[in-house]
């Protein structure tokens, strides 16, 4: 696993508990072809809070020629979606466990 992929995986693990019950359920119930709906709300939060220019993940994205924060946040949302949907225990069950 390269440094960027490692950092993405680490960041996704850090984001999951911060998402909140409603956002997690919305993600679970979204088709992968409709992930664009997260661009302005959740994506903006990622760009403003996770992808600051001093962060390791930001520097690794730039080093890997991903220079636009929109692209970075889209990649994070996609990886988060894959993580949640690939492991259904991080889907509805974990949403109930974490936020209730």
Buried (B, 14 or more C-beta within 10 A) or exposed (E): EEEBEEBBEEBBEEBBEEBEEEBBBBBBEBEEEEBEBBBEEBBBBBBEEBBEEEBEBBBBBBEEEBEEBEEBBBBBBBBBBEBBBEEEEBBBEBBEEBBE
